[in-house]
């Protein structure tokens, strides 16, 4: 009796403690203050369900039997639920939203799209043990259905026949803010909403680290296939998220689909949750309109999975390393993201890259199905970060090597338009050297002249100091509006040039920080669309060794990414306002994939030769797919589509301006976009309505006309897509101009 009473006391105390933390106003459902002057064009801001999703009752859903899980609810994934939040039980908050009416899940999507939702299971008072969750099929019109199949071990990553995937979400403790690179801390409004202290006026904050609602909270980010955590236990006083990805096949019949999520404890069915999906009558393209490139380090993954960062070419271990890299390409492809690496030797291209570029890697024969089946990676970076081997050579050396690369791509004749370029140098202010190399490439009388030059540099500096550079690639940041707009206009006058951007930094864009809002990377893709950025680059995805702070020899530099949120920068002190901090302290930076095998931390290794996706990768995919909606809707109703864009993201990047033109690195402002995922879903729903209303016209638009260095008929012109709005006639003309049609 005494032990039982103590346990009861501890459980009640835990619930009350979590209530006190999780019910903080800043941890409530994100909201947005209306922007002045936007009433005429703002998309609906109320939580609304897709009206055509199969209707469901509005009564609350109750358990079928008693268990540790006392409440279940669902969101669309863009509202990050920390593990200590008990919104439906201890907090008694309204958890209704655009996909959850209290009784069922309602989703909508297009063919060839992945739609997602996040199931939250709350266990406020007692452990929920031996929990299992399943969703095996969605039945549609007639005999139509969307299904999955059972798999175990590495077979989980054979995507053929697995259109429904469930993931067990793991959490990371936020011990400090991602200062400097992700956002500045001089203005509390730059900081993600649920990490802000109370503030007044121009973002002047008061209080300490403990006044930040996200302090030491366990944030969701690691999406482990549920097969590796089934069954599982939910500790009393916490919740557990189960993420679901549903791929809608290209051949799916439009209409309403329905199924049931089953939740059991100890073999007893506790909850049955209806799921309704409306398949809209159009399809998204395989090749995204928001093009990306994300670096991955073969050295990092080889070290973690194989225990050898540099397996010798021609060995069995090297073959395993290529297969391991291919698994990363497939997972990225499923998220509509393209990868690049540091390979710069033509001799290794056939073994490592041909199947990635010609699309063979993404076929059923290689265990792939879903978005982009049979379609290649679409981008290749030569000498990434300036690693090309002939830097110390002459102009003749430049010609010989660039000729060889263009000839290799010409011989490949890849059906998928492939953009490739020479990555000259990274974040250098040696502008004369950049200009000289770019001029050498332009002077080449041979086929190498078609190889574009690329460097990371601010666009105004590139236009002013390196005018021969083909692909200036600028960090996402604020800036002097007039200077950036002039530079962008100048850049666009030359149809042979492109403009890329990289990373993300608030308030200019959403960031890649683990603690940033769930819509952050969705916004990033919308900003890419608004400003007509040809490709978005993210600097790393497998940064498991934090060498930029600790070097390679210090064991501190080896991050256990399953246990520590901070992946980049230094931890040198505990600050009363920032928590853990130091030079460029950053949670999650450079890590979009988590290793399925970790030889350095075997206690956290799953022993599978495949990576796990971060939730941030899934949030970015949502934004990339949104841009496909925007592109298709703009082809039908460009005026309304532009209004939707301007309402959702009134200001992005350099549009904010700066406080001091003599020091154009800072501005006092809040972000312009909503943090409530329901507003983004309302916008997507309206775009879907526009597309369906124009369904008699061509849809699934993808314009592969920003492809540079592509194998194409000699003398074929390279046409440039103007930013934002594209019509069908222009699409056809541009395809003809590029020799692609």
N, C-alpha and C positions, 0 to 999 in steps of 0.2 A: 504493500500500500504506500509506504513511504517513497519508494522508487517511482511508483506510478505518479504520485502527486508532484514529485520533483520534475518528472518529464513533462507533465501537463503544464506546470509553471513555466518551464523553459520554452515550450512551444508557443504558449500565449505571449510570453515576453518577446520571442523572436518575431512573431507576427506584428506586435505593436511596434517593435523597432523598425521593421521593414516599412510599416505604415508611415512612420514618422519621416523616413528618408524618401521613400518612393512617392509620397503624396505631395512633395514639394511642388509649388506651382510650376517651376521651370521644367519638371519632369512630366508635366501634363502633356496631353496631345498638342503637338506644335500648332501654333496659330500664326496668323499674319495680320498686321494692321493694314487696312486698305490704303493703297497708294493714292495720293491726291490726283484728281483729274483722270482717273482710269475707269470710272463707273461705266462709261459708254461702251467700253470694249472688254472689260474684265470678264473672264469665264466664270461660270457659277462657282461660288466658294463653299456652298453647303455640301456636306457629305452625301453624294447621290450614287445610287447603284445604277448600273447600266439597265435602262428600262426594259430592254429586250431579253435580259437574262431571265431564265425560267422563273416565274414568280414563286415566292416562298412565303410562308406565314411569318408574321412579325412577333409572335409570342416568343418568350425566352426559351432557350433550349435547356433541358434538365438532364441530369444523369439517369442512367438506366439502373444503376446499383450504387451502393455506397462505396467510396474509395478515397484514396488520398487526393486525387484530382477533383477539386470542388468547383472549378470553373474552367471553361474553355472559351476562347474567342480567337478572332482572326483579323489580321490586317494585310495590306497588299505588299508589305515588306519594306516600305520606305520610312516607316516609323520604327526606329530601333528601340527595342524593349530590353532594358537592362535586366539581368537575371534576378535582382532583388526586388523588382517591381511586382506588386500584386494588385493590379488596377481593378480587377473585377471582384476580388474577395475582400482583402483588408482595406482597400481604398474606396471601394464602392463607386468607382468612377464609370462614367458612360463610355463604353468601349465600342459603341456603334460607329461604323465608318462606311466608306463607299463600297466595301466588299462584304461587310458583316452587318446583318440586321438584328443580331441577337439569336437567330435560329438557324441560319444557313449562310453559306459562302456563295457569292455571285461574282462571276468573272466574265470578261469578254476579251476577245482577241481575234486576230486575223490568221489566215492560213500561213504556215511557215513562220510562226511567231512563237516565242516562249512566253507564257504568262505565269506569274508566280504568286504565291501567297505565303504568309507566315502564320502558322498555328501556334497559339500560346496556351500552354497547359499550366494551370496554377495549383500548387499544393501548399496551402497556407498553414495547415496545422499538423499534418502527419506526412511522413515519407510516402511517396507513391512508388511501389516496388514492382519490378518485372513488368514495366510498361511496354506495350507494343502499339505501333500506329501503322495503319495500312490504308492505301487508296489504290486499288488495282485497275479500275476502269471507269470511264465515263461513257454512258450509252447515249447515242444521238438519234437523229431521225432515221427511221427504217432500221436497217442493219448496221448503220454507221456506228463506230465506237473509237475511242482513244484509249489505248491499253498500255500495259507494261508487262514485264515478265520477271520471274524470280531470277536472281543471280547472286553469286557469292565470290569473295576474293577479288582477284583481278578481273573476273568476268563482269563485275559491276560496271566496268568501264568499256565494255562492249555495248555500244549504244543502240545497236540494231534491235528493234522491238521494245525499246525502253523509252516510251514517250512520256511516262510519268516517273519522276524521280523525287524521292523524299530524302531530306538531309537532317541529321542531328546537328544542332548548332552548338558550337563551343564558344566560350567567352574569355575575354582578356580584361584584366584590371587596368583601369585608367589611373595611373599613379601621378601623372603630370600632364600639362598641356603641351600640345605640339606647337611650340613657339617658333617664330621667325619665318620658317619656310611655308608652313600651312596657313598661318595668319599672324598678324601683329597683335600684341597685347596692350598697346597704348589706347585702344578703343575697345571697350567690352563688346560692342556690336559686331566687331570682326570675328569674335569667338563664337563657335557653335552655340546655338540658343540654350541648350541644356547644360552648357558648361559656363554660363555667364554668372558673374556676381551681380547683385543689385547695382544699378548704375543710374546716373542722372545726366541730363543735358547731352553733351557731346561724347557720351560713352565713358564718362568718368566713374569708375567702379569703386565700391566700398566693400570691406569685408576681407575674409581670408580664403585659403584653399577650401576649408570645410564649408564655406558658404556657396561653393559651386556645386549644384546638385549632382553633377557627374563625378564628383571627387571619389576616387577609389571604387567607383561602380564597375560592375562586370558587364562589359559591352559585347554584343554578339558580333562575330566576324568569321568564324571558321565553319565551313559547311562540309561536314563529314557525311558521306553516304550512310543512310540510316542502317544499312545492312551491317555496318561495323559497330553499331551501338544498339543492337536489338537482342534482348530487351534492355531497358535502362531504368535507372532510379532517379526520381526527383526528390531532392532533399526538402524537408519541411521548411516552409518560410521562403521558398523560391518558386520560380517558374522555369519551364523549359520550352524553348522554341523548336518547332519542326518546320523546316522550310520545304516548300513544294515547288518544283518546276514542272510545268505541263507544256510539252511541245505539241502544237497543232499541226498535223501533217499537211503537206501541200494538197493532197487529194481529199482532205476532210470535207464532208458535206456541210454546207452552211446550215445553221439552225441551233437548237437548244440541246445541250448534253447534260447529263446528270449522273452523279455517283454518290458514294458515301465514304467518309473517313471513319474508320473504326478505331477506337481507343480502348485498350484492355489493360487491366491490372491483374497480375497473377492468373492469367488465362480467363478472367471474367470480363465480359464486355461491359464497359462503364459508360462510354459515350458513342453515339452515332451522329455524325455531323453531315448534313446534306451539302453537296457541292453542285452548283449550277454554272455552266459555262455556255455563253453564246458565241458561236463561231460566226464572225462577220463575213460577208460575202465578197471578200477580196483577199489577196495574198501579199505578203511582204517579199522583197527581193532577197536573193541569196547574198549578194554583195551589198554591204551597207552603204548608205549615202553619207553617213558620218564615218569617214575612214580613220583608222587608228594604226598605230604601231607601238608595240610594247617590247622592251628589251628583256631578255632572260639570259641568265649566266649559266652556261653549261658547266663551268668550273664549280659553281655553288651547288648545282643539283648533283653533279658527279660526286662531289665530296660527301654530301649528305646521304645519298642513296647507295653509292658504290664504295665509299671510303677512299677514293682516289680521284683527285680533281682533274688529273691529266692522263687518262688512259691512252696508251700509244695507238695511233691509227693502224688498222690491219689486225688488231687483236680481238678476241672474243669480248673482252671488257669494253673496248671501243664500240663494238656493235651494240652492246647493251646500252651504252651511253646515248647512241643515236636513237635507239628505240625509246629510251626514256624521254629524250627531247621531243620525239614525235608525240608522245602522250600529252605533253604540255601544249603542243600545237593543236591537238584534237580538242582538248578542254577549252582552250582559248577560242577555237573555231565555233564550239557550241555556244559561246558567249558573244559571238559576232565581233571578236577582237583578233587582230593580226599580230604575230610575233616577229621579232628580228633578233639576231644574235651577233656575236663578234667574229664569225667566220669570214676570213678575207683571202683565202687561198682557193683559186679556181679548181685545183686538183681535188679538193674535198667536196666540191659542189654536187657532183653526180650522186655520191653515196648518201649525202646528208639532205640535200635540198630539192632535188628534182621532183620527188613525189609530193613535196609540200607545195610546190609552185604549179605543178600540172593537175593537182586535185586528186591524184590517186590515193594519197594518204587519207582522204576524207570520203572513202567509199565503204560500202558494206564489206567488201573483201578484207578491209583493214579494221573492221569493227566500228565503223563510223556510220551514223545516220543523224538526220536532223538538219538544222540550219546549214546551208552551204554544202550539202552533200555533193561530191564530185567537183567542187569549185576550189581553186587554189587559194593560197595565202594572200596573194595580191600585192605584196610589197617585199623588197629585199634591200638591206642596207649594206653597202660595201665599206669595210673598214670602220665599223661603228666606233664612235668616240675618237676618231682619228687614228685607228690602229692599222691603217694600210701600210704596206711594207716598203714602198718606194718614196717615202716622204723626203729623204735626203738626196733624191736624184734630180735629174735635169728635166727640162721641158720634153725632151725626147723620151725620157723614161715615163713621164706622165702619158704621153701619146701611146706608147707601146702597151702599157698596162691597161689603159682605158679602152683601147682597141680590143684587147683580148677579152675584157669583160663584156663589151657589147656583142662581140662575136659569139660568146657563150650563150647569151640570152637570145640572140637571133637564131642560133641553132636549136634552142629549146622550143621555139615556136609555141609558147604556152597559150592554151585557149583562154585561160583566165587573164585578163589584162593585169600586167605586173609592173608596178612602179618601182624603179630601182635608181640608185644614185650613189655618189661617192661622198661619204661623210668626212669632210675635210678636217674639221677640228671642233673641239667642244668648248664652249664658253670662253673664248679667247678674245682679247682685245688687240691682238696682232693683226689689225685690219689690212696692212699692206701685204702680209703673207697670204691671207685669205683671198685677197683680190688677185695676187699673182697666180696662185693655183687655179682660180676660176678662169682667169684669162688664158692660161695654158690649155685648159680643157676646151675653151671656145675656139682656140687657134688650131686645134687638131684637124688636119685635112682628111683624116680617116674616119671610120665608123665611130671611134671613141668620142667624136664631137657630140654625139647624141646622148652621151652620159651626163646627166645633170650633176651639178655641184651643190652640196648641202653643208650648212654649218649652223650651230646654235648661236644666235646673235639677235639683238633687238632689231625689229624691222626698220625703225628710223635710222639706226646706225648702218644697217645693210644698204639701204637706199643711198645714203650719203657717202659711205666709205668703201663699200664693196659692191659696186653696181653690176659687176659681172656674175655675182653669186646667183645661182638659179633658184635655190630653195632656202631662203632665210627661215630659221626656225626659232621662234621667240618664246620665252617663258611667259606663262599666264600671269599677268600683272596689271596693275593700274598704270596710267601714264598720262602725259599731256594730250588731251583729246585731239586737238588740231594737228599735232605732229604725227600721231599715229594714223589718223584718217588720211592725211596727205600722203604718208608713206604707203599706206595700203592702196590708195588710188593710183599712185605712181607704179607700184608693183604690178597692178592689174593691167596696165597699159601694154605690157609685154606678154603675149599669150604663151610664151615658152617658159614662163616662171611660175612658181607655186609659192604658197605661204603655209607653213606648218606652225603649230604651237605645241608647248609641252608642259607637263605637270599641272598643278592647280594651286591657287592661293586666294583665300578670301580677303577682301570682298570681290575681287575681280572675277572669280569663279568658285565653284565648289572645290574642295580639296580632297586629297586621298587619305586624310587622317582618319584613324579608326573611330575617333569620337565625333567626327563631323556628322551633320544631319544625314539621314538616309537618302534624301533627295539630292545630296551634293553632287554626285557624279551624273545624276540625271540632268541636273542643270548644266553641267559642264558640256554635255553633248548638245543641248539646246543653244548654248552660247556659241559653240562651234558652228552650228547652222546659221545663227543670226549674223555672225561676222564673216561667213563664207570662208572659214579656215579649211584648207584642203585636206589636212590630216592632223590628228592629235597624237602626240608622242608622249609616252610615259617612260621614265628613265630606267626603271627596273621592276621586276616582278618576283625575283627569287633572291633578294638581298639578305641572305642568311648570315653572312659574315660582315659585321659592322666595322670594316677596315678603315673607313674614313674618319673614325674617331680613335679606334683602339689598335689599328694595324692588324697584321695577319698573325703575329706571334702571341699576342696577349690573349689568353683564354676568354677574357671578358668580351672580346669581339665576336665570339661565337654565340649567336642568339638562339635560345630555345624559343622558337616562334609560337609554340603551343602554350607557353607559360608567361611570356613577357610581351606586352604591347609595344614598348619602345623598340624600334628596329634601326633607327638612324640617329646620328648625332650622339652627344655625350650626356651622361648623367654625372654631374659633378657636385650637386648640392640639393638640399631640400629647401624650397622657398615657401614662405608663409602664404603667398598669394598664388603661386604657379604650381605648387607641389614639386615633384621631382623635376629638375631642370638642368640645363647646361647648354653648350654650344649646339644649336640646331636640333635640340631634343624633339623627336618626331615619332608618334605612334603609328605603326603600320606602314611607314614609308618604304617603298621598294619591295613590298611583299603583297602580291595578289594571289600567289599560289602557296599552299602549305604542303610540306613534303610527306608523302604517304609512307616513306621509309626514312628514318633518321638515325644514321649510325653513330652520330655524336651524342644523341639523347635517346638511347634505346628504350627508356621507360615511357617515352611518348611516341614511339614508333608503331605504326600499324602494320608494317611488314609487307606493304604492297608497292609495286613499282609504278605508281601513278600519283599525280598531285591531287590535292583537294582545292576547290575554289574558295576564295574569300567571298563574303557577302558583298563587299565593295565591287568585286568583279560583276556580280549579278546586278547591282544597282547601276553600274555603267552600261551593261547590256540593255537595261530598261531605257536609258536615255538614247542609246544608239538606235534602238527600235523605234522610239518616238520620232527620231529624225526621219526615218522612213515614212512614218505617217505624215510628217510635215511636208516632205518632198512631194508625196502623192497628193495631199490635199491642196498644196500650192499650185499644182498643175490643173486643178479643177476650179478652185476659188482662191486666187492669190491674195485678194484684198482681205478676206476674212482670216485667212491663215496668217497673214502679217499682223493683223490685229491681235490674234491669239498669242503670237510670239511676243509682241510688244507688251501685252498685258501680263504675261507670265514672267518675262525677264526684261523689265523696263530699261535697266542699265547692266551692262556686263563689261568686263575687261577695262579698256581705257576710256569707255564712255563715262565712267565716274568722274574723270578728271583728277586733279591733285590739289592739295592745299597750297603748296609753294612751288611754283615753276622752277625756282632755283634749286630745289631739292625734291624732285618729282617722284619720291618714293613713299609718300604717305598721304592719306586722306581720312578725314573723319566722316564716316557714313555707316549706315546699316546696309546689309545686303538688300538687293531690290526684289529678290524672288521669294515666293512662298515656301515655307518649310512644311506645310500641311500636305501630305501625299494626296489627299482627296482632291485638292485643287488641280494637281497634275493629272489625276485620273479623269476629272471632269473635262480638262482640255483634250486629253487623248480621246475621250468619248465623242466630243464634238468633231474632232478631226476624222474619226471613223465615220461619223454621219455624213460629213462632206464627201469622203471617198466613196461611200456606198451610194450616195445620191448620184455620183458621177460614174457609177460602175459600168455604164455602157461604153465608157472610153477606156483607153489603155491604162492599166495600173501596173503596180510592181516595178516602178521606174527605178532604174539604176543607170547612171550615165558614166561609163568608164572613160571619161575624157580628160581627167586630171592625171592620166597615166603618163609618166615621163620615162624616157629611156626604154620604152616598150618596143618589142619587136613588131615592126609595122612596115608597110611598103616604103621603099626608099623614096624620099621626097614628100611623103605624106605629111600634112600639116598637123600641128597639135592645137586643138581648139580648147579654149578655157571656159569653164562653167562660171558664169557670173554668180555672185553670192545670193543665197536665199531662193528667189523665185525662179522656177524653171518651167517652161511650157513644153508640150509634146512636140510641136513643130521644131522648136530649137533642138530638142533632144535628137530628133531624126537627122537634122542638118549636121549636128556635131558628130554624130556617129559616122556619117558619110565623110566628113572632113578628116577624121582620124584614120580612115581606112578600115574601120571596124564594121562597116556595113556595106 
